[in-house]
């Protein structure tokens, strides 16, 4: 079908081989972008229980790092949630909604762990911090735009997160490693989902191809920030908690480049790198996201339902 709002020509979902191998290519039908991943993985509630028992507590540095990753997932989940009932086909309502839930799950785990360093809960960190206290990278707060812009952003995010979580499964911090071991399986499906859509849009109509090209032009300036090293990552890399973000760039460039080549798309040159979110300096868009996300909790603090 062709959606009147986007101009994309969309026929039924086919199985598009995009050269993405991992959990998504394992034949395991128990998890995908349209399913909730089952299993006995570490949950936010489990982390909170361990914290309450005094079994785990992150250092200040580890907490700051977990805050960054948690904020990335939280803000992206809020953005993706806006597509529910608005996606170009029903399956995408489900897919994008469940990717948002995956991101929210990652955020809950990382924020629960981070909060232990300051005696705060995941809700405290999500709903009662101000804009400059968030540490999400700029890419995650960028507007959804049309469907192609969202796919371009999700393509970058999923390939970045896959490399990050893969590296973090070897972290010397057991909680960081456990959260990442669950997250990487889910993000592998996010990679496959976004890569399929890049190929479909690039190989569809003239309109869909033009839109995915424009989508990459809009979001690519925010890529460099994801791979910037700083004093925090240097200390944590030396301790084995994480790796330097810059070491993830080669694999990211190679794997995204393979998909872009198959789609016959060119990268949008070398635009000026935009960012500052890791230091609490955000674009104008984050304030609007937080106003909507935090209003209920702030109007009725302590309420439960």
JOFEN-V583850 format. One record per pair of residues at least 24 apart in sequence whose ideal C-beta (glycine too) atoms are under 6 Angstrom apart, sorted by the first residue. I is the first residue (numbers start at 1). J is the second residue. D is the distance in whole Angstrom. If there is no record, write none. Layout:
BEGIN
i-><I:I>
j-><J:J>
d-><D:D>
END
This chain:
BEGIN
i-><3:6:6:6:7:8:8:9:9:10:16:16:18:18:18:18:19:20:20:20:22:23:23:24:24:24:32:33:33:33:33:33:34:34:34:37:41:42:44:44:44:47:47:48:51:56:57:58:58:58:60:61:61:62:62:63:63:64:65:66:66:66:67:67:68:69:70:70:70:71:71:71:72:72:73:73:73:74:75:75:75:76:76:77:77:78:78:79:82:88:99:102:106:109:113:127:127:131:131:131:131:132:135:136:137:137:137:138:138:138:138:138:138:139:141:141:148:148:148:148:149:149:151:151:152:152:152:153:154:155:155:156:158:158:158:158:159:159:159:159:160:160:161:162:162:163:163:163:167:171:172:172:173:195:198:198:199:202:202:216:217:220:221:221:222:224:225>
j-><88:88:146:147:207:88:208:204:205:89:196:199:195:196:199:259:258:191:192:195:188:185:188:188:189:192:189:95:98:99:189:193:94:95:98:186:182:178:108:109:112:112:113:112:116:175:116:113:116:117:117:235:236:173:241:114:117:232:236:110:113:114:114:135:135:110:107:110:111:134:135:136:136:140:103:106:107:107:136:140:141:103:140:103:104:289:293:144:144:147:190:186:183:179:175:294:297:282:286:287:290:280:278:277:225:226:277:222:225:274:275:277:283:222:285:286:201:211:212:215:215:218:194:197:215:216:219:219:194:194:198:223:187:190:191:194:191:252:255:256:226:252:187:187:191:248:251:252:243:241:240:241:241:259:259:263:263:263:265:268:268:268:271:274:274:273:275>
d-><4:5:6:5:4:6:4:5:4:6:5:6:4:6:6:6:5:5:5:5:4:5:4:5:5:4:5:4:6:6:5:4:5:5:6:5:4:4:4:5:5:5:5:5:4:6:5:6:6:5:6:6:6:6:6:4:4:6:6:4:5:4:4:5:4:5:5:3:4:5:5:4:5:5:4:4:4:4:5:4:5:5:5:4:4:5:5:6:6:5:6:4:5:4:5:5:4:6:6:5:6:4:6:5:5:6:5:5:6:6:5:5:6:4:5:5:6:4:4:4:4:6:6:5:3:5:5:5:4:4:6:6:6:4:4:5:6:6:6:5:5:6:5:5:5:4:5:6:5:5:4:6:5:5:6:5:5:4:5:5:5:5:4:5:5:4:3>
END
